[in-house]
Amino acid sequence: MDTIKRLQWRYATKKFDKNKKLSSAKLNILKEAFNLTATSFGLQTIKLIVIEDEALRVPLVKHSFNQKQVLEASHLLVICIQNDISETDINHYYDNIKSIRGTSDTILEPYRLELINIMKKMTAEECQQWSKNQAYISLGNLMTVCAVEGIDSCPMEGFLPEAFDATLELDKMKLKSVLLLPVGYRADDDMFSEFEKVRKSIDDTIIEL
């Protein structure tokens, strides 16, 4: 199928077949896709937690307003942001550029100092909001890759982040959960899979100047 047909095939899966699991190869594609997601400055202040263990997911259902996809999907992806952005994060980023590309310190130093200065001017709340914006980019990227790969998914904002953070002990990793993406394969009896997509016409959503 072409890209548009794959996107038409995609829907927010309401019922997963809990007996169908993603292969390691498919899961690795999603991991790579997340890691390749565009982020501002390329700083990557987001992380992806991949949860397969059903016992770990059971208590998360009640923190997701009892949405069963959290448990029934093959894997639960939790997109997280860092609690803060430190000067160490920025230094590691530029060290990585130097290591991979061989770019000299003479070229990198002005950009490193400028980014440190930008981040120092932002409050912790502003840094977190900035990172959340990157998290939404990664969610869209993962959903598209899922569609192309024939993987079902269901994007979720409807959950209690603080309860997730406590259950998964994310504070120990200095992370906060912001978005969920259960992934796997739709159940044969999920009636929503047969529904026609409801979208505005292209003329209503696209403005050409």
Secondary structure, 3 states (H helix, E strand, C coil): CCHHHHHHHCCECCCECCCCCCCHHHHHHHHHHHHCCCCHHHCCCEEEEEECCHHHHHHHHHCCCCCCHHHHCCEEEEEEEECCCCHHHHHHHHHHHHHHHCCCHHHHHHHHHHHHHHHHCCCHHHHHHHHHHHHHHHHHHHHHHHHHHCCEECCECCCCHHHHHHHCCHHHHCEEEEEEEEEECECCCCHHHHCCCCCCCHHHHCCCC
